[in-house]
């Protein structure tokens, strides 16, 4: 139970072949009934590359799993999709991206995380390699962290409890799962 709760905290996933998987993969599993609904949806929509986004709901007892069309302009999604976290769905490994990837991730250039540095004189912002913790601690007012938000339109979704069981769904057919 505790393991499933941790796994289902919140995440994205997108359809893509297992040949794109990174090394040292971490695999996540849903209960069979939930995996079956996800698989059915993806099978019926094979011509579209979907991203699944699982967001922990404010009620603290459920999460909403959104099916979004792949957005190639979404830098966070594209970086995270090349990582090592995958959901297993009927023999396929599908990359997942967690909501905290949007909240806390930052771009990495030449193996160095990037921040936004604010020039005190011009108040202009520029992206640069992250300085030491000591520098950042003394200059908090000069440091910004690039963040991306995701707007969800509630198109296709599944609401699950923390055991991974479906509470509600909207996938173009009957919406409530008993």
Residue pairs with C-beta under 8 A, 6 or more apart in sequence:
1 163
4 162
4 163
4 164
5 162
5 163
7 28
7 29
7 164
8 30
8 54
8 63
8 160
8 162
8 164
9 54
9 56
9 63
9 98
10 54
10 55
10 56
10 63
10 98
10 99
10 100
11 28
11 52
11 53
11 54
11 85
11 87
11 96
11 97
11 98
11 99
12 51
12 52
12 53
12 54
12 68
12 77
12 80
12 81
12 95
12 96
12 97
12 98
12 99
12 101
13 51
13 52
13 54
13 86
13 87
13 94
13 95
13 96
13 97
14 49
14 50
14 51
14 52
14 70
14 77
14 81
14 94
14 95
14 97
15 42
15 48
15 49
15 50
15 70
15 94
16 49
16 81
16 94
16 95
17 92
18 92
18 93
20 81
20 82
20 95
21 84
21 86
21 93
21 95
22 82
22 83
22 84
23 84
24 84
25 84
25 85
25 86
25 93
26 84
26 85
26 86
27 86
27 87
27 88
27 93
28 85
28 86
28 87
28 88
28 96
29 35
29 87
29 88
30 38
30 87
30 89
30 160
30 164
31 163
31 164
31 165
33 165
33 166
34 158
34 160
34 164
34 165
34 166
35 88
35 89
35 90
37 158
37 166
37 169
37 171
37 177
38 52
38 65
38 87
38 89
38 158
39 89
39 90
41 67
41 156
41 171
42 50
42 89
45 67
48 69
48 70
49 69
49 70
50 67
50 68
50 69
50 70
51 67
51 68
51 69
51 70
51 71
51 74
51 77
51 81
51 97
52 65
52 66
52 67
52 68
52 87
52 94
52 96
53 65
53 66
53 68
53 97
53 99
53 150
53 152
54 63
54 64
54 65
54 66
54 96
54 98
54 99
54 160
55 63
55 64
55 66
55 99
55 152
56 63
56 99
57 63
57 64
57 159
61 161
61 162
62 159
62 160
62 161
62 162
62 167
63 159
63 160
63 162
64 157
64 158
64 159
64 160
65 157
65 158
65 159
65 160
66 152
66 154
66 155
66 156
66 157
67 155
67 156
67 157
67 171
68 152
68 155
70 77
71 77
72 78
74 148
74 150
75 107
75 148
76 97
76 101
76 102
76 105
76 148
77 97
79 105
79 107
79 108
80 95
80 97
80 98
80 101
80 105
81 95
81 97
82 95
83 95
83 97
85 95
85 96
85 97
85 98
86 93
86 94
86 95
86 96
87 93
87 94
87 96
88 94
99 150
102 147
102 148
102 149
102 150
103 147
106 113
106 114
106 115
106 130
106 145
106 146
107 113
107 114
107 127
107 146
108 114
109 129
110 129
112 129
112 130
113 129
113 130
114 127
114 128
114 129
114 130
114 146
115 127
115 128
115 129
115 130
115 131
115 136
115 143
115 144
115 145
115 146
116 125
116 126
116 127
116 143
116 144
116 145
116 146
117 125
117 126
117 127
117 128
117 142
117 143
117 144
118 124
118 125
118 141
118 142
118 143
118 144
119 125
119 126
120 142
125 144
127 146
130 136
131 139
136 143
154 170
155 170
156 170
156 171
156 172
157 169
157 170
157 171
158 166
158 168
158 169
158 170
158 171
159 166
159 167
159 168
159 169
160 166
160 167
161 167
166 177
167 177
168 175
168 176
168 177
169 175
169 176
169 177
